[in-house]
Amino acid sequence: MNFAQWLDPYFWNDVANRIENFGILAPIFLAMLESLIPALPLVLIVILNVNIYGLWVGFLTSYAGTMLGATIMFLFYRTISYYGLHEKLHKFNSTDKIIAWVNRQSMPVIIVLSMLPSTPSSFMNLAFGLAQYSKRKYLIGIAIGKIVMIGMFAFFGSVFQAKENQVWIYAVGIMLLVITYLVSTYMNKKTGINDASSK
């Protein structure tokens, strides 16, 4: 597969048809995979789901899949922590720094970070799973934050469905994108998540 094929609308129509043939569980599974394989672009998955199933079904299935994947990975790392395997990881300075970073974060910070597309969600699941952070607070925090993030992706996906050239929709989309980028840059610097995840 070459890069030009990725730009071909017929290619994406074929992908959409194949996904739709698997039924309503397909978009949930696709969104869940992003938590298991961080290299997958969540924004493209949500946009694809919205264009196949419509705004509301695409949004709800993407949100359900994202939360399911995040919960699975968080509980996986928490299980490792529960059985004491994290003690061996303390031989590495990076582990102690990550856990120290987690212990400084409050639930509102988790909510805001979960709203931002630039936040490394795989690192969040790892860090909060290994640390002795409240499971209830973390899962509620990301559940609230991801509603906003998935909702924003779904909105972008609905823009591609517009039959007419609705300038105001594109203007709002670009404005949200710029605001998100600025907020992401500020929050990543303020919370130090980029430094913690690169240790």
C-alpha positions in Angstrom: 0.0 0.0 0.0 1.4 3.4 -1.0 0.8 6.8 0.5 -1.3 7.9 -2.5 -3.8 5.2 -1.7 -4.4 6.7 1.7 -5.5 9.9 -0.1 -7.9 8.1 -2.3 -11.6 8.5 -1.2 -12.5 5.2 -2.9 -10.0 3.5 -0.6 -11.7 4.9 2.5 -15.2 4.1 1.1 -14.0 0.5 0.8 -12.6 0.5 4.3 -15.9 1.9 5.6 -18.0 -0.7 3.9 -15.8 -3.5 5.3 -16.1 -2.1 8.8 -19.9 -1.7 8.5 -20.2 -5.4 7.5 -18.9 -6.4 11.0 -21.9 -4.7 12.7 -22.1 -2.3 15.7 -19.3 -3.9 17.6 -16.7 -3.0 15.0 -16.4 0.8 15.9 -16.2 -0.2 19.6 -13.4 -2.6 18.9 -11.5 -0.1 16.7 -11.6 2.6 19.3 -10.5 0.1 22.0 -7.5 -0.9 19.9 -6.1 2.6 20.2 -5.5 2.0 23.9 -3.8 -1.3 23.2 -1.8 0.0 20.2 -1.0 3.7 20.9 0.4 4.2 17.4 -3.2 4.1 16.0 -4.6 7.6 15.4 -7.8 7.9 17.5 -8.9 11.0 15.7 -9.1 9.1 12.4 -10.9 6.1 14.0 -13.6 8.4 15.5 -14.0 10.3 12.2 -14.3 7.0 10.4 -16.9 5.7 12.9 -18.9 9.0 12.6 -18.9 8.8 8.8 -20.1 5.2 8.8 -22.6 5.2 11.7 -23.6 8.8 12.0 -22.8 11.4 14.6 -24.4 10.0 17.7 -23.8 6.3 17.2 -20.3 7.0 16.0 -19.7 9.2 19.1 -21.1 6.7 21.6 -19.4 3.6 20.1 -16.1 5.5 19.9 -16.4 6.7 23.5 -17.4 3.2 24.7 -14.4 1.6 22.9 -12.0 4.2 24.2 -13.1 3.8 27.8 -13.1 0.0 27.5 -9.5 0.0 26.2 -8.3 2.5 28.8 -9.9 0.6 31.6 -8.4 -2.7 30.5 -4.9 -1.2 30.3 -5.2 0.6 33.6 -6.4 -2.6 35.4 -3.7 -4.6 33.7 -1.0 -2.2 35.2 -2.8 -2.1 38.5 -2.8 -5.9 38.6 1.0 -5.8 38.1 1.2 -3.3 40.9 -1.0 -5.4 43.2 1.1 -8.5 42.8 4.3 -6.6 43.7 5.9 -6.7 40.4 6.2 -2.9 40.5 8.7 -3.3 43.3 11.3 -4.7 40.8 10.7 -1.6 38.6 11.8 0.7 41.4 15.3 -0.3 40.5 14.9 2.2 37.7 14.9 5.9 38.6 12.3 6.6 35.9 9.7 4.5 37.7 10.1 6.5 40.9 9.9 9.8 39.0 6.7 8.7 37.2 5.0 7.6 40.5 6.1 10.9 42.1 4.5 12.8 39.2 1.2 10.8 39.6 1.1 11.6 43.3 1.1 15.3 42.6 -1.9 15.2 40.3 -5.5 15.9 41.3 -8.7 14.7 39.7 -9.4 18.0 37.9 -6.0 17.7 36.3 -6.8 14.2 35.1 -10.0 15.4 33.6 -8.3 18.3 31.7 -5.4 16.1 30.5 -8.0 13.5 29.3 -9.7 16.2 27.2 -6.6 17.0 25.3 -5.7 15.0 22.2 -1.9 15.6 22.7 -1.9 13.8 26.1 -0.2 10.4 25.9 -3.1 8.3 27.1 -1.0 5.1 27.1 1.4 6.8 29.6 -1.5 7.9 31.7 -2.8 4.3 32.0 0.6 3.0 32.8 1.5 5.7 35.4 -1.7 5.8 37.3 -2.0 2.0 37.1 1.3 1.4 38.7 1.0 4.1 41.3 -1.3 3.7 44.3 -3.7 6.2 43.0 -7.5 5.9 43.6 -8.9 3.7 40.9 -12.3 5.4 41.2 -10.9 8.9 40.9 -8.8 8.0 37.8 -11.5 6.2 35.9 -14.1 8.8 36.7 -11.6 11.5 35.7 -10.8 10.1 32.3 -14.5 9.2 31.7 -15.4 12.9 32.0 -12.4 14.1 30.0 -12.8 11.7 27.2 -16.4 12.8 26.6 -15.1 16.2 25.5 -12.2 14.8 23.4 -14.3 12.2 21.6 -17.1 14.7 21.2 -14.6 17.1 19.5 -13.3 14.4 17.2 -16.9 13.4 16.4 -17.7 17.1 15.5 -14.8 17.1 13.1 -16.1 13.9 11.6 -19.5 15.4 11.1 -17.9 18.3 9.2 -16.8 15.9 6.5 -20.4 14.8 6.1 -21.7 18.3 5.4 -23.4 18.3 2.0 -23.0 22.1 1.6 -20.1 24.4 2.1 -21.0 25.6 5.6 -18.2 28.1 6.2 -19.2 28.6 9.9 -18.7 24.9 10.6 -15.2 24.9 9.2 -14.4 28.2 11.1 -15.6 26.7 14.4 -13.6 23.5 13.7 -10.4 25.5 13.0 -10.9 27.7 16.1 -11.4 24.6 18.3 -8.3 23.1 16.8 -6.2 26.2 17.6 -7.6 26.5 21.1 -7.0 22.8 21.8 -3.4 23.1 20.7 -2.8 26.2 22.9 -4.4 24.6 25.9 -2.5 21.3 25.3 0.8 23.1 25.2 0.0 25.0 28.4 -1.2 22.0 30.3 1.6 19.7 29.2 4.1 22.3 30.4 2.2 23.1 33.6 1.7 19.4 34.6 5.1 18.2 33.4 3.6 15.2 31.7 5.9 15.3 28.7 9.0 15.3 31.0 7.6 12.5 33.1 6.7 10.3 30.1 10.1 10.8 28.5 12.1 9.7 31.6 
